[in-house]
Amino acid sequence: MDDDKRKKVGKKGEDVAAFFLKKRGYRILDRNFRCYLGELDIIAEKEGQIIFVEVKTRQNIDFGLPEEFLNYPKRKRLSKLALFYLSTHYLQERPCRFDVVAIQYQKGKAKIHHIKNAFQAIS
């Protein structure tokens, strides 16, 4: 898949994930937060907790399920990004967690799997 198509699929998946989360009572605080460390897909809040949501979207599962693409280096980078976000937004005292929203398209329809507390922060 070329880079433009990959970006379109990723953007579509993030839009689907944000809509999915909003319908379930999450308040979206930020999307595609970028800094020198990388990017956080979605930052949400629910019941006083800050939730960092990594969105994984796949058109097919020939190479594995979407959520299987969250390896140790990626989790470590997301942990550092989350800490940076919390500190720059004065939210260090708030409880937080990491979720994954895995989206798999089958026959043009999105199958959504929300994994709450998918992993613990890595220092």
Secondary structure by P-SEA (a helix, b strand, c coil): ccaaaaaaaaaaaaaaaaaaaaaaccccccccccccccccccccccccbbbbbbbbbbcccccccccccccaaaaaaaaaaaaaaaaaacccccccbbbbbbbbbcccbbbbbbbcccccccc
